């Protein structure tokens, strides 16, 4: 990924608690200063709440000048 080249500073990565995701990427991201935060366990409404929150941020952040 070219995050460093794009000039974007990433602080957090949100991911779910699925066992498919190993801890190796978490340690690699920690070396770059990115904190990995896991979503809450057994929270079926979290996806809809986060989608609504992201939708409210998009028009403000990703609009072209």
N, C-alpha and C positions, 0 to 999 in steps of 0.2 A: 504494500500500500504506500501511497505517496503523500501521506499526511504532512510530513515535514516539508516537502516541496510546495505544498499548497498554502503554507503559512497558517494553518489551523492548529491551535493548541488543544489537545484532547486531555481532559482531566479524568473522566469516568467512562467506563464501559458497562452498560447494563446487560445482563444475560440471565437466562433462566437456570434453574437448578437441575436440568436434565443430566443424567449420567453420561450421555454421549460426549459431553464437553470435558476433556481432560484438564488438569490443572497446569499443564505445561504452558499454554498460551497466557495464563494468568501471571506466571512468573516472568515471562518475556515482556508482557505489558508493564509489569511493575518495574522492570529495569528501565523502561522508557518514561517512568513517572505517571503511568496511567493506572488508576485504581479500578479494579474489577468489583462490581457490586452485583450480587445475585438478587433476583426477584424473590418476593415472599413465597413461602411454601403453601400449597393448598389454598390459593386465592383465585377462584375462578373468574371473578369480576375484574381482576387487575388488567387484563389485556384490553378490555373495552375502556377502562378508565384511562390507561396510558395512550391508547389511540386517540381518544378525545383530546387529551392534553397536547399531544404532538400536533394534532390538526389545528389547535388554537395557536401554536407557536409558528407554524409554517408560514402563514401569510405575513407575519411580522419579520421573520428572519430571512427567508429565501426570496423575497421579492426583488426584482431588478430595479435599480435606481432610475 
